[in-house]
Amino acid sequence: MHTDVQNFAVANLLRRPATVEVGGFVVGIDPTTTSPYVNYATPVPGAEPTGRDVGDLIGAFRERGLKPRLEFAPDTAPAVEPALRRAGFATEAVHEYMVCTPATLAVPTGSIEVVAPDTDEDYTAIDTALSEAFGGEFPASPEGAARLRRTQESGGAVRFVRAADGGCAGAAVCSAPAHGTAEVAGVGTRSAYRGRGIAAAITAALAGTTFAGGASSVWLEYSGDGSRRVYERVGFRPRGTRLYLTLEG
């Protein structure tokens, strides 16, 4: 059983501006948004929650006006999924995750320049580009740009490729490492710039930066065969599955 990714998930949520620890779960909260993709919970490895523990977890969300939602690697806490399903939680998604190490990293050759943001305008451009890349699922906002800056300034990394107009063609984020690993997320390219190798270049750059900082691995999730092939080309290999559960109503 690999627990590094799940241990990372716990540590990463504990970095949120506000956290709640209840019944073997950690709830990460960002008071600037009610988005369930930002405010969610994860279990500690090996957690065996009771019905009361799950009820307390649900209450922690409800009293803050948030949707109860979890992300976790189910094999690291086998008792958690059944307990949540008994309380009415349903599957939102199941994603396979992939891991890259210094030994497997393959940096693409080519002339794509990947850079770190420097100004407020850069962070705003990145937030706007990622919103476009994901079809507006995550609307661009000053708060989103501020979260990107916090990631960069708190030990993580944000990288992007400049567009011809000086904005952002594509970007991604890597969290600050914990338990020897870090998560690459939000790999997105604006539609007009796809098919040029931008996602691969940015992902490899983030992995290299994170390894240079001392991490022994980085991991990410992929959304389809196309993105999987991109990540495989730069050295990511399948490792396990992460489960997303939500409680409606």
Wavefront OBJ file of the C-alpha trace (Angstrom):
o trace
v 0.000 0.000 0.000
v 1.324 3.432 -0.966
v 0.398 6.058 1.618
v 2.635 8.956 0.532
v -0.038 10.555 -1.667
v -2.718 10.255 1.030
v -0.347 11.553 3.727
v 0.355 14.467 1.407
v -3.385 15.100 0.967
v -3.808 15.392 4.737
v -0.798 17.685 5.154
v -1.882 19.866 2.248
v -5.358 20.448 3.684
v -3.808 21.355 7.036
v -2.173 24.295 5.241
v -5.533 25.883 4.430
v -6.454 29.168 6.120
v -8.870 27.218 8.334
v -9.045 23.506 9.159
v -11.269 21.169 11.137
v -10.077 17.778 12.386
v -12.951 15.462 13.219
v -13.344 11.685 13.514
v -10.244 10.760 11.538
v -10.874 13.378 8.848
v -9.291 16.714 8.019
v -11.470 19.403 6.439
v -9.594 22.151 4.596
v -11.403 25.481 4.366
v -10.719 28.677 2.448
v -13.103 31.378 3.737
v -12.791 33.377 0.484
v -14.869 30.833 -1.458
v -17.655 28.271 -1.029
v -16.357 26.172 -3.935
v -16.486 22.437 -3.110
v -13.352 22.014 -5.202
v -11.449 24.147 -2.694
v -13.293 23.254 0.520
v -13.251 19.489 1.033
v -12.089 16.749 3.398
v -9.797 13.742 3.362
v -9.243 10.903 5.867
v -6.000 10.146 7.630
v -4.521 6.826 6.449
v -6.029 3.897 8.332
v -9.055 5.869 9.586
v -12.015 3.753 10.744
v -14.837 6.259 11.224
v -17.990 5.454 13.149
v -21.428 6.663 12.130
v -21.087 9.427 14.686
v -17.737 10.471 13.218
v -19.309 10.769 9.764
v -22.209 12.748 11.227
v -19.769 15.157 12.858
v -17.947 15.483 9.541
v -21.163 16.347 7.736
v -21.977 18.872 10.454
v -18.615 20.584 9.997
v -19.555 21.286 6.391
v -23.208 22.157 6.958
v -22.589 24.697 9.700
v -20.336 26.605 7.303
v -22.768 26.457 4.393
v -20.529 24.074 2.438
v -21.284 20.906 0.471
v -19.856 17.787 2.174
v -17.181 16.504 -0.184
v -14.096 14.278 0.079
v -11.086 13.371 -2.042
v -8.899 10.412 -1.046
v -7.067 7.254 -2.056
v -9.480 4.562 -0.832
v -6.882 1.808 -0.457
v -5.155 3.794 2.298
v -8.269 3.776 4.517
v -10.515 0.872 3.436
v -13.127 1.470 6.149
v -13.854 5.048 5.032
v -15.764 4.503 1.792
v -18.360 2.095 3.269
v -18.954 4.418 6.212
v -19.510 7.405 3.928
v -21.814 5.478 1.589
v -23.959 4.388 4.522
v -24.461 8.091 5.242
v -25.599 8.763 1.664
v -22.392 9.922 -0.015
v -22.281 9.198 -3.749
v -19.496 9.005 -6.311
v -18.622 12.270 -8.023
v -15.605 10.866 -9.861
v -12.876 8.238 -9.793
v -9.475 9.306 -11.083
v -6.287 7.366 -11.574
v -3.182 9.146 -10.374
v 0.342 8.985 -11.755
v 3.720 9.501 -10.095
v 7.011 10.824 -11.455
v 10.418 10.499 -9.782
v 13.799 12.015 -10.643
v 14.740 8.690 -12.218
v 11.763 8.675 -14.613
v 11.543 12.404 -15.458
v 12.024 13.051 -19.186
v 12.335 16.749 -20.065
v 11.025 17.478 -23.593
v 13.382 18.991 -26.100
v 12.314 22.107 -27.951
v 12.099 25.855 -27.759
v 9.126 26.316 -25.412
v 10.097 28.714 -22.633
v 8.470 28.006 -19.284
v 8.629 30.840 -16.750
v 7.507 31.722 -13.245
v 5.009 34.565 -12.712
v 6.458 37.822 -11.483
v 3.697 40.422 -11.397
v 0.040 40.695 -10.407
v -0.724 40.860 -14.114
v 0.981 37.491 -14.593
v -1.112 35.827 -11.878
v -4.303 37.339 -13.285
v -3.401 36.156 -16.787
v -2.710 32.638 -15.513
v -5.977 32.487 -13.573
v -7.880 33.708 -16.630
v -6.150 31.260 -18.973
v -6.817 28.282 -16.702
v -10.462 29.274 -16.403
v -10.691 29.257 -20.197
v -8.771 25.993 -20.469
v -11.258 24.263 -18.164
v -14.329 25.652 -19.889
v -15.184 28.192 -17.201
v -15.677 25.483 -14.571
v -13.483 27.571 -12.290
v -14.335 31.238 -12.984
v -11.407 33.651 -12.959
v -11.376 35.969 -9.962
v -9.065 38.142 -7.861
v -9.250 35.435 -5.185
v -8.096 32.806 -7.677
v -5.119 34.911 -8.707
v -4.299 35.488 -5.034
v -4.354 31.728 -4.346
v -1.870 31.219 -7.176
v 0.451 33.817 -5.649
v 0.170 32.181 -2.224
v 1.150 28.847 -3.733
v 4.231 30.340 -5.354
v 5.245 32.241 -2.228
v 4.665 29.401 0.261
v 6.999 26.772 -1.145
v 5.021 25.589 -4.158
v 5.506 26.553 -7.794
v 3.455 28.164 -10.551
v 4.750 27.990 -14.110
v 3.372 29.226 -17.424
v 4.126 29.844 -21.068
v 3.567 33.371 -22.331
v 1.148 33.911 -25.196
v 2.004 36.070 -28.183
v -0.002 38.933 -26.674
v 2.036 38.805 -23.441
v -0.648 36.934 -21.528
v -0.741 33.222 -20.716
v -0.961 30.386 -23.248
v -0.954 27.611 -20.658
v -0.044 27.018 -17.035
v -0.010 24.629 -14.098
v 0.603 24.627 -10.365
v 2.590 22.416 -8.016
v 1.928 22.467 -4.301
v 4.620 22.743 -1.679
v 5.961 19.246 -0.922
v 4.910 17.220 2.110
v 5.961 13.680 3.069
v 8.442 13.741 0.203
v 5.912 14.335 -2.558
v 3.927 17.163 -4.170
v 0.881 17.488 -6.408
v 0.876 18.999 -9.879
v -2.592 20.342 -10.631
v -4.520 22.577 -12.971
v -2.487 21.715 -16.062
v -4.327 23.706 -18.714
v -3.709 25.201 -22.146
v -5.896 27.759 -23.897
v -7.630 26.273 -26.930
v -5.724 28.397 -29.470
v -2.391 27.044 -28.184
v -3.126 23.337 -27.873
v -1.135 20.710 -29.717
v 2.179 22.519 -29.331
v 3.647 20.591 -26.395
v 2.919 23.320 -23.838
v 1.319 21.034 -21.222
v 4.240 18.594 -21.365
v 6.814 21.373 -21.091
v 5.110 22.980 -18.093
v 4.548 19.670 -16.299
v 8.188 18.644 -16.740
v 9.380 22.066 -15.598
v 7.297 21.875 -12.429
v 8.541 18.363 -11.671
v 12.158 19.417 -12.180
v 11.727 22.465 -9.959
v 10.151 20.358 -7.222
v 12.870 17.710 -7.374
v 15.514 20.431 -7.165
v 13.848 21.519 -3.928
v 14.314 18.071 -2.413
v 11.084 16.180 -3.159
v 11.447 12.507 -4.099
v 8.324 12.382 -6.268
v 5.488 14.414 -7.744
v 2.028 13.156 -8.631
v -1.014 14.211 -10.612
v -4.355 12.984 -11.877
v -5.311 12.734 -15.521
v -8.696 13.146 -17.171
v -8.398 11.054 -20.336
v -6.139 9.013 -22.572
v -4.814 12.130 -24.311
v -3.596 13.744 -21.119
v -2.294 10.411 -19.854
v -0.044 10.110 -22.906
v 1.264 13.642 -22.320
v 2.228 12.806 -18.750
v 3.702 9.435 -19.653
v 6.016 11.173 -22.141
v 7.542 13.251 -19.354
v 7.978 10.351 -16.945
v 4.743 9.844 -14.988
v 3.619 6.272 -14.291
v 0.267 4.940 -12.964
v 0.260 4.359 -9.227
v -3.302 4.178 -7.850
v -6.826 5.570 -7.697
v -8.409 8.541 -5.945
v -12.105 8.650 -5.123
v -14.301 11.753 -4.981
v -17.485 11.513 -2.894
v -20.169 14.136 -2.277
v -23.357 14.369 -0.233
v -26.207 16.164 -1.945
v -29.164 17.835 -0.305
l 1 2 3 4 5 6 7 8 9 10 11 12 13 14 15 16 17 18 19 20 21 22 23 24 25 26 27 28 29 30 31 32 33 34 35 36 37 38 39 40 41 42 43 44 45 46 47 48 49 50 51 52 53 54 55 56 57 58 59 60 61 62 63 64 65 66 67 68 69 70 71 72 73 74 75 76 77 78 79 80 81 82 83 84 85 86 87 88 89 90 91 92 93 94 95 96 97 98 99 100 101 102 103 104 105 106 107 108 109 110 111 112 113 114 115 116 117 118 119 120 121 122 123 124 125 126 127 128 129 130 131 132 133 134 135 136 137 138 139 140 141 142 143 144 145 146 147 148 149 150 151 152 153 154 155 156 157 158 159 160 161 162 163 164 165 166 167 168 169 170 171 172 173 174 175 176 177 178 179 180 181 182 183 184 185 186 187 188 189 190 191 192 193 194 195 196 197 198 199 200 201 202 203 204 205 206 207 208 209 210 211 212 213 214 215 216 217 218 219 220 221 222 223 224 225 226 227 228 229 230 231 232 233 234 235 236 237 238 239 240 241 242 243 244 245 246 247 248 249
